[in-house]
């Protein structure tokens, strides 16, 4: 359900940005709003508090955001509060950001390796991903998981390429268990 909500509202925000040809502006505002909200967790708690009436929350959104962000963005935030979807705001914004990056030809890759990779290796991985995908740019995120033993796991959107030693050992184990000894 939460995924459907984030997709519906994120898609609506994306459509508005594209209609008005202001995708970059909206993207910047979303990033700023996310940063401000992350720095003020008490605001988030207040907006989710069941004891505060919806009209009061709308007034607070008006006071905080009107004149500081675009009127369309303030209107969007008011809609989120009116429809009682503030709890999904982070997911909605993330969907919008992902959609904008896709529109701009920017891929987001999550690379997990068994050990830390150096700058040259990171550049080689980025270059290979650009060659094998249709993206013009790659936003890279790296993590280390010693449990992989060796190799790497790369995730872009919902696609995963697992070339880790752990994965290969697991496959080999399954194959050996399937062999029947006579």
C-alpha positions in Angstrom: 0.0 0.0 0.0 2.8 2.4 1.0 4.5 1.8 -2.4 1.3 2.6 -4.3 0.9 5.8 -2.3 4.4 6.9 -2.9 4.1 6.1 -6.6 0.8 7.9 -7.0 1.9 11.1 -5.3 5.5 10.9 -6.6 4.2 10.5 -10.1 1.8 13.5 -9.7 4.7 15.7 -8.5 6.8 14.5 -11.4 4.0 15.3 -13.9 3.6 18.8 -12.6 7.4 19.4 -12.8 7.5 18.1 -16.4 4.3 20.0 -17.5 5.9 23.3 -16.2 9.3 22.3 -17.5 10.7 22.9 -14.0 12.1 19.5 -13.2 15.4 20.8 -11.9 13.8 23.5 -9.7 11.4 20.9 -8.2 14.3 18.5 -7.6 16.3 21.1 -5.8 13.3 22.1 -3.7 12.6 18.5 -2.8 16.2 18.0 -1.7 16.1 21.2 0.4 12.8 20.2 2.1 14.1 16.7 2.8 17.2 18.2 4.4 15.2 20.7 6.5 12.9 17.9 7.7 15.8 15.6 8.5 17.3 18.4 10.7 14.0 19.0 12.5 12.6 15.6 13.6 10.3 17.3 16.1 8.4 18.9 13.1 7.9 15.4 11.7 6.6 14.1 15.1 4.2 17.1 15.3 2.9 16.5 11.8 2.2 12.8 12.7 0.7 13.5 16.1 -2.9 12.3 16.1 -4.0 14.9 18.7 -3.3 17.8 16.3 -6.2 18.6 14.0 -5.6 18.5 10.3 -6.5 22.2 9.9 -3.8 23.1 12.4 -1.3 21.0 10.5 -2.3 22.8 7.2 -1.8 26.1 8.9 1.7 25.0 10.1 2.7 23.9 6.6 1.5 27.3 5.2 3.5 29.2 7.8 6.7 27.2 7.4 6.8 26.8 3.6 4.8 29.6 2.0 7.2 32.1 0.5 10.2 29.8 1.1 9.5 27.2 -1.5 7.5 27.4 -4.8 3.8 27.8 -4.5 3.2 24.6 -6.3 5.4 22.8 -3.8 3.6 24.4 -0.9 0.3 23.3 -2.5 1.6 19.8 -2.9 2.7 19.6 0.8 -0.8 20.9 1.8 -2.4 18.2 -0.3 -0.2 15.6 1.4 -1.4 16.8 4.8 -5.1 17.1 3.7 -5.0 13.5 2.4 -3.2 12.4 5.6 -0.2 11.1 3.7 2.5 13.0 5.6 3.8 9.7 7.0 4.7 8.7 3.4 6.3 12.0 2.4 9.9 10.6 2.4 8.9 7.7 0.2 7.0 10.1 -2.1 10.0 12.4 -2.4 12.3 9.4 -3.0 10.0 8.2 -5.8 10.1 11.7 -7.4 13.9 11.9 -7.1 14.3 8.5 -8.7 12.0 9.4 -11.5 13.8 12.7 -12.1 17.2 10.9 -12.2 15.8 8.4 -14.7 14.5 11.3 -16.8 17.9 12.9 -16.8 19.7 9.6 -17.7 21.3 9.2 -14.3 21.6 5.7 -13.0 22.0 4.9 -9.3 24.2 1.9 -8.6 24.8 0.2 -5.2 28.0 -1.7 -5.2 28.9 -4.1 -2.4 32.4 -5.6 -2.3 34.2 -7.9 0.1 36.9 -5.3 0.8 37.3 -1.5 0.3 38.0 -0.5 -3.4 40.3 2.3 -4.3 39.6 5.3 -6.5 40.9 3.7 -9.6 38.8 0.6 -9.1 35.7 2.7 -8.4 36.3 4.6 -11.7 36.7 1.3 -13.6 33.4 0.0 -12.1 31.6 3.2 -13.0 33.0 3.2 -16.6 31.9 -0.5 -17.1 28.4 0.3 -15.9 28.1 3.2 -18.2 29.2 1.0 -21.1 26.7 -1.7 -20.3 23.7 0.5 -19.5 21.8 3.2 -21.3 22.7 5.8 -18.6 24.7 9.0 -19.4 25.9 9.3 -15.7 26.1 7.0 -12.8 25.6 7.9 -9.1 27.7 5.4 -7.2 27.1 4.1 -3.7 29.7 1.7 -2.2 29.5 -0.6 0.8 31.8 -3.3 2.2 30.6 -6.8 3.3 33.4 -9.1 4.2 30.9 -12.0 4.1 31.0 -11.9 0.3 34.5 -13.4 0.6 35.4 -11.9 -2.8 33.8 -10.4 -5.9 30.9 -7.9 -5.8 27.2 -7.4 -5.9 25.8 -4.6 -8.0 22.2 -3.4 -7.8 20.7 -0.9 -10.2 17.0 -0.3 -9.6 15.5 -3.8 -9.4 18.3 -5.6 -11.2 21.0 -7.4 -9.2 24.3 -8.8 -10.6 25.9 -11.1 -8.0 29.4 -12.2 -8.8 30.5 -12.7 -5.2 32.4 -15.8 -4.1 29.8 -16.4 -1.4 27.1 -16.7 -4.1 29.2 -19.0 -6.3 30.0 -21.2 -3.3 26.2 -21.4 -2.4 25.5 -22.4 -6.0 28.2 -25.1 -6.0 26.8 -26.4 -2.7 23.3 -26.7 -4.1 24.7 -28.5 -7.2 26.7 -31.0 -5.1 23.7 -31.7 -2.9 21.6 -32.5 -6.0 24.1 -35.2 -7.2 22.9 -38.6 -6.1 25.6 -41.1 -5.2 25.1 -44.6 -6.4 
